[in-house]
Amino acid sequence: MGIGDMLGGALGSMGGADDIVSKISESGIDLSALTSLDAEGVTSMLAEKGIDLSMLEGLGISVEDVIAKVKEHIG
C-alpha cells in the first residue's frame, strides 16, 4: 500500500489530524524533521514524498494542525 493510499484511508475515515500523523509516521517519514519547518516547508517536504495536504482544508484540517499534532506526538 502506498503513502497516498494510506493517507486517503485516513482522510476517508475522517479520523482527523491524529490519523493523518499516524499514517505519515507509518510511511517512514521522520516526524522530527517536520517540526523544524513552517507550514509551507512541511507541505513541500510531504509533496516530495507524494503526499498532497491541500485536500485537508476541505476537511477543516490545516497543515498547522498536522504540525501541532506531530509536535504533540513526538513530545
N, C-alpha and C positions, 0 to 999 in steps of 0.2 A: 504494500500500500504506500503510495507516495505522500509527500507532505501536503500537497493540495487536497488529496482525498481525506487525510486526517483532519485538516483544517475545515474542510467542507462538512465533515461529520460533526465537528464541534459546533459549527455555526448552525447546522441543521437541527441539532438537539437543543439549540437556544440556551446552552449552558452558561453563556456569558464569558467574561474575561478569564475567569478561573480555568475553564475548559480549554480556552484558546492557549493560555500559558502552558498548560499541561501538554497540549499537542505540540507546541513549539519545542518544549523541552524534550519530549519523546522523539522528535525529529533529529536530535543530536546537536541542535544549536546551543551554544554556550550562553545561558541566560545572563551570566555576569557581564558578558560583553555588551548586552543590550542596556545595562544600567548606566553606562557612561555616555550614552548617546541621547540626543534630543529626539523628538518625535519624527522629524524628517530623516535623521540618521537611522533610526530603528526601521522605519518604513523602507528605506533604501537597502539596508542590510538584509531584511527579510525578502524583499523583492529579488535580490540577487540569488536567494535560495528558492525562489519560485512561489513565495507566499505574498499574495496581494491583500493588504489590510484595508484597502479602500472600501471594501464591501461592509466593513464593520460599522461605518457611520449609519448605514440604513438600519442597523440593529440597535442603534443607540450606544454603541461601544466605541470609544475613541482610542487612538493609539496611546494617548496619555494614560487611559485606564489600563491598557495592557502593560505599559511600563510600570505603573504603580503596582500592579499585581505581580510582575516579575520581581520587583524590589521586595515585596512582601514575601514572596515565595523563597527567595534566597536569604532574606534577612532573618 
